[in-house]
């Protein structure tokens, strides 16, 4: 494999916005998909996160595929649900985008921890990232199953060796966090503008 496990996502991020700076549905979802192989390297620890992210990507992708021209811009489907007053439904694309963005927040925070806290174990990096991002939106049940899963986190060095391939894992992780974070912030800003950034888990 050329480069790190992050290389395809870094490449994909160059196409997430249109020339006039609008977030595009398919390229954004593609980048999220390209992170799944990274999550796989965590093994059982991230099984919940992986299925959650995968499910939300599929939900949004199906909507996009139903009319690619109409839904070329990511926020069109949310705006449509807001207007139809279905945005808060648990099966809505708005809900899908919100939880996809939150799960990505968690991953970015986790990767940041690995770079900035070289002395932390993997499970410490995971737990800290969870506490900073997802925990406040999860109920007790989700929270405890998550904490349990974090204990299965792989050895930090092994993980970094695996994701490195023949590239520089630290440099690519840093690049990924720096480039991807603004997209996530923009999602939150948009969801907040329609009053939907603070929905908790049902």
N, C-alpha and C positions, 0 to 999 in steps of 0.2 A: 504494500500500500504506500502510495506517495504522500508525504506529509503526515499530519496527525488525523485522528478521528474527527477533529474539528474542521479540517480543511474544506470539505464540501459545503458546510454551513457558512464558513467565512466567504466562500465564493458566492454562495446563494444570496447573502445579505446585500450584495451590490445591486440586486435587482428588486429589492422589496418595495422601493418607491418608484412612482412614475416620474417622468422628467419634470413634471410640475410639483413634485413632492408629495403626492398622494399615496397612501398605503395601499398596496395591491394585494388582493385576496390570495391568489395562488402562490406567488413568490413568498409571502409571509408564512403560509401554511407549509410550504416546501422546506423552508429553513427550520421550522419547528420539527418537521419530520426527520430532517437530517441530524437532529439532536438525539433522536431515539437510539441510534447505534451507540452513542456515548452512554446513555442511560443503561443500555444493556450490559455495559461493562461493570455496572454496580451489582449485577446479579439480583438475588432475592430482595436485597434491601430496597430496591427501587421498583419492584414489581407493581406496587399500587400506583406509583407516580406514572410509570410507563403506560399502564392500561388507561389511566385517567387522561393523560395527554393524547394517547392514540384515539380514544373515544371522542374527545372534543375536536380533534383534527378532522376525523371522519364526518362528524355532524356538520361542521362548517363547510367541508369539502363537498358533501352531498348537496348542500344548499347552493353552493357556487356552481356545481356541475348542472344543476337544474336550469340555469340560465347564465352562462359565463359572461355574456355581454352586459347583462343587467347588474350582475354582482362582481364586476371586475374590481371595484373598490371595496375594501374590507368593511368599511362602516356602513355601506348601503344596506346590508341585511339587518344590521342593528336598528338603523333609522326606520326601516320598514316595520320592524316588530314594535318599536316604540310607538309609531303612528297607529299600529293596529292594537296597541295595548296588550301584546303577548310577550313583551320582552322579559317579564319576570317569571314566565313559565319555566319549570325546571328543564324542559326539553328544548328551550329556545336557543337560537344561535347566539343571542346576546349572552346567555348564561354560559354557553360553550366558550365564547371568546374570553369572558371574564375569568373562568377557571383555567383556561389554557394560559392566559397571561400570568395568572398567579403562580401556576406551576412553573412557568418559565422564570418568574421572579425568584422562586426558590432555587432553581438550578443556577442562575447567574450568581446569586448570593453564595451558594455552596462553592462554585468554582472560584469566586473571589476569595473565599476563606482559604482555599487550598493554596492560592498564590500568596496571600498576605499573612497567613499564619503557618509558616513552614513547620512549626513545632506541634501543630494540632494533629490528633489522630483523625482518621476519616469520619468516625462516628461523631466526634466532637464538631467537626466542620459541618456535618449534616444536621446535627441537633441545633447548632447555633443558627444555621440558615433557616431551619424550620421555624424556630422561635421568632425570628425576625420577620418572616414572610407569611407562611400559611397558617400558623397556629391560631392566630386571632379569628380566622374565618371558619375554623373547624369546630365541630362539636366535640364532646368528650370522647365519643367512640372513635371517630376518625383520628383524633389526636393520640389516643392511646395505641391504636394499631400502627400509627405512623412511628411513634416513639419506639415501639417494639421492633419494627422493620429496620430502623436506623442502627440497631445493635448488630445487624447482619452485614453492615457496610464492610466492603473489602479493605484490605490493607492499602494504605495510602500510596506507598511506593509502587506496589504491584499495579494499582489502578493507573497511576501516571505513566508507568512503563508501557502498559497496554494501550492507552490512548495516544501515546507519543508516536507510534509507528516509527517512521524514520524522520520525523520532524521534531520541532521543539515544542513540547507540550505546554510549558509555562508561557511561552510567548503567544501561542495560539489561544490559550485559555484567556489570557489578558486581553487579546484582541477581540475575542468573542464577547467578553463581558462589556467592553467599552463600546463596541459597535451595536450590540443587540439591545442593551439597556434603553437607549433613547426610543426604540420602537415600542418597548413595553410601557415606557412612561407615556408615550403618545396614546396608546390604547387606554391606559388608566384615565388620562385627561379627557379623552372622548367619552368614555363610559361615565365619568363623573359629570360631564356636561349634560348628559341625559338622565342624571340621577340614579345611575345603576352600578356605581363602582363599589358599593358597600353591602352587596347582598351576601348573606352568610349561607353556609351549607344547609340544605334542607334536612 
